[in-house]
Amino acid sequence: MLTKISCIQKINLNKILRQNQRFNLEKLKINAYPIKGMGMGSKVDKSNSKRIIIALGLILIAISIVAFYILRPREEIPEKKYLFSGRVIDSATGSPLKDATVKVAGLSVKTDEDGRYRIELKPGNYSMTVEREGYTSRSEVLEIRDRDVSMTITLVKVRKPITLVILTRHDTTIQEKAKASFLASNISKELNIVDLRFMPSAGPLWEDYLKREGEVDVAWGGGPTLFDSLLKYWAQPTSKIALEIIGEIPDKIGGAPIKRFGGDGSLLWVASAISSFGYTVNNRGLSSWRLDKPLSWRDLASPGLALLPYPQLGIADPLRSTSHTRIYEIILQAYGWEEGWRVLALMAANSKIYDSSDAVREGVITGDLAIGITIDFYGYQAMKVNPDTEYIIPEGESIINGDPIALVASSRNREAAEAFIAWVLSPEGQKLWLDPSINRMPVNERVFETPEGRAREDLRKLYERTLKTRGIEFDDDRALRTEMAMQQYFKAVLIDQNLELKRAWREVAKLRESDPKRYEELRRRLTDLISFKDPTTGKVESFTEEYAAAINPRLADPAFSDSMMKAWRDAARERFTEIYNLASR
Amino acid sequence: MMGWVRGRISRLLFELDPTSIAFISIPLFVFSFFLIYPLSEMLVIAFTRDGAPSLSWFMDILSSRFYIDPMGQGSFLEYSPEYNLLYIQGRDHGVILNSLMVAASVSGIAGLFGLLVAFTLARYEFPGKSIFRVLSMTPLLLSPFVNVFVIKKLFEPFGLLNWLLHDVLRVLPFRVYFDGLAAVVLVQSLTFYPIVVLNTYSALVNMDPTMEEQGENLGARGLGLFLRVTLPLSFPGLLAGALLVFIFSLEDLGAPIVFHGNPLTRKLISFQVYSRFISETGARSPEIAALSLILLACAIAVFIVIRNYVSLRPYATVSRGVRWKPRERRLGPIGLAAAYLMLPPLVFSSLPQIGVVALALSERWAGLLPEGLTLWNLVQIFVNPRVSRFLVNSLAYAVISIAIIISLSLMSSYAASRLRFRWISLLDALVTSPIAIPGIAIAIAYFYFFSNHFRGSPLDPINVLQFNPAPILVLGYSLRRLPFAARSIFAGLQQVHVNLEEAAMNLGAGRLRTIVKVTAPLISLNILSGALTSFVYVVGEVSLSIIIGVLNMEYAPMTAYMRDVWLSAVGSLQIAAALGLLLMLMQLSVILITTVGLKQRYAFLGV
């Protein structure tokens, strides 16, 4: 029966054909329609497939015949071999390496006593590898053409990558530039020093770090007093390069020790930079306040500075600044203990007292202060930033300080640490100080022969001047013996009681013109060493140098220190109030 | 007797469910172990002398004229005709009295000025109001270290302010030099008054307007209405703000450091602690420990006052969630003039921030004004790959800290405000106490705590190569800044009447479910506000960052790097200012994002 399919739909012809095998499409719109038909179970024409198989087989046979022909083993033509030879040496020492394995073209040869090897190779391109235990293996490409080839191969000793830990009080600029320079140097590459880790740390915490053996490798920058207080942690460098460089550095510069020796004669630290101490003035400030340029420390104690509406001199708390501690120690030794304290007292009376030496420097730069006592490189920095400022060394009243670098005895990377120290002291490393944002005095004169050195004429002139500076004979041990006492007495008497001190001094200073005799008398009494009641013995004592040295070791105990400072504070307050009353009568 | 105990226990158990227990114990544990214990370790030395327990350090302090001098000395101000200069520094009454007097003055001035600004913003509509709003918030943007330099430049005798008032406008016949305590009071008032503004504004805006309407119905107008209705109702908010400012002033270190060259400024508790806590020998001074405890006691006493006074007046309303029509009036010409008169002080208070921006864009600032407009400094901080690392560090720490802060403060504030216990307010006080603890004390306490108890591990600060400061920093930031979120959430909870939650619980919701579905959405703005302030303060945190953060610069936050840059080579001041600018922009963007959502609804900042 004919199936009538009228509209266009997807029809399953299978179903229709199964039923009646014929169909008729009607009522179609005028268009072209695709018709798909699907059938199941078609029969394969066997005869066709047979022919295909035979054809394929013939093609395969043809191909294999051709292939065999092309690839047939040919007769060996004896080829000329050439000699490939050479030596294998150590990159650092240059000495030959025996028992290094040279592998090429499937052959393997060991070098002899002299580091030599010989292999015979046909012409061609080869990849060669050289290996030896304890060394980084090396691969090379080798081409043999028509003659013998000789090659010297250098192998680099395998070193564990080393990170040096450096305890320091140098600021970030110095750290960053030193790191960049050192890690680019040959010696650091050779010893595989991959990183410098700086531990910027305040003085009091240094001992905590150094007590942990093996944690720190080098100590750099922090002032000689700090390094001297930790002598037992330093060791003498023994490597050739270190000793060579250290030999170039003088023992003293301008009378100041550049090297510190231990009791047994071993070298414990070497200064890597030198500084002097003085004050930086702002010339514009000096002229607007009608002040004379100070020429000595004593000028900073003048009554003229007291009568300004607000202070124009800046000093820092010695407990917070090692450089200012040094300056006060210099003053005490330049003028003697008693007279020195008179100068210090009046300086403090004339000053704004800051918590850091940076703040003093900033004050001079911005014009807040007309005078600020500073270490030399702060002065140089100021001069670079503000041309109105000027660094002055009081003639005959200063010293030169070496800022040390030392090898930590318990370091586990001795060789690398000594290489770093050697680099710091070498002209390459000393160039760091000549950077325009650092401006420090070097210890190795040869740095001025480098191109960077020659570009800093100004620093060279300052260096020459520094060398010629005849300062005072400074006794480091004597200063150390009373250091804590000096700092705490300064704080308690001159800083904590600064208001009373200022008031008293102003009243006294006013008498300078009108009643010179009374002025002299009151000035002396104001600046006499304080008498106070010792909190432990109850006796009345005076703050003499002997007394200071006697209590100095005990001041490490905070409880004792607090009670001592209270005693000083109260006594000073009484004295200053008394003088104020006397002067204002 | 046993019956009484049993009765109490059963009442206790009635109040408690697992959620509540967790809410109490978790913050308690965290604070005890990571705040109380390290501090106690540090401060126990204040109670021993020569090995024996003793109160002598306290006695010494309280009896010493260095610390307490009721008579006072020095003159408040001095006029020097020779140099035509008025020098104002304040009188010296000893360290402790100085601090208390300064704090009182600051909260008084900030309170008054803050009230004025808040009232103007809340009750009046006038052109330029958004500028007012922005200006009143700018002092919140912190930019440590650089603001020191800028403030000095503004205040010094030949600085900007004097130039303006004396040379240009000739308002003053002489130059004024604010120094010493007077300068500290001035600077702190300007820095902290936004806190009063935020608190008072919120109180005014959330006040039920029907109260004022009733007052008007009964005939009160203008000043009378203000004094008898508005002010008393908003007083808790105002007082909370002012007392918070009191505490901030007590422990603030920023302003004293700016002016520390003057010996009078050094005689403040915060400065003494900062400068003497750790001496050159690394030893801890017992006298300073005792002084810190005295500071702590003062601050906590003030807190208890805030807490008790505020909770005396619950001004929650059941109709929470209804946005009532704000009572804002347009200002007439006289009113406008009065409002605009407030503009100069507002601009003045924002000058430090403006100055930092100027410094960042300048080549040098040696004289009166910055010179040399340049983008070099800003470019430097982006070109330098190190800086982006610090930025990322700061942001990461802030985000993690906020997560910790919000979770802990939700727990403790909920417990404090909803659970009916005698002693629950102690938990609240504990959680808020970090505000009163000087950051530097926490930093040093952590240093010793972690190096003693976690020796050799990556948490040990002295472990040179492995030390990772991140966990300690995050912990410290979270605890130090938690109080803001806690107070904010607490205030929000105070305003959500407990009936709403009880209704939910009556219908069968458990406590946790209630909190999640009912309470939290209602205080969402407070939570947001808490998170916002936490972010701002964490990112600008200084004390922990410069003591612990610097020990491993890879993990250091931005503020640590700023200090480094500022202190190292000369001339980096501009780069540090650029960093400060970046910091301010980060804080500003967070504030703006949330303010757009908060619009009129400032939640409490503080209490």
Interface residues (C-beta under 8 A of the other chain):
Chain A: T163 V165 D171 T172 T173 R197 M199 P200 G203 P204 L205 E207 D208 Y209 R212 E215 V216 P309 Y310 P311 G314 D317 L319 R320 K352 I353 Y354 D355 S356 D358 A359 R361 E362 G363 I365 T366 G367 D368 Q381 A382 K384 V385 N386 S437 I438 M484 Q487 I495 D496 Q497 N498 L499 E500 K502 R503 A556 D557 P558 A559 S561 D562 S563 K566 R569 D570 R573
Chain B: I45 R49 D50 W57 D60 S64 R65 F66 Q73 G74 E78 S80 E82 Y83 L85 Y87 D92 F149 K152 K153 E156 F158 Y177 D179 I257 H260 G261 N262 P263 L264 R266 K267 S275 R276 I278 S279 E280 T281 G282 A283 R284 S285 P286 E287 R364 A366 G367 S451 I462 N463 V464 L465 V550 L551 D564 V565 L567 S568 A569 V570 G571
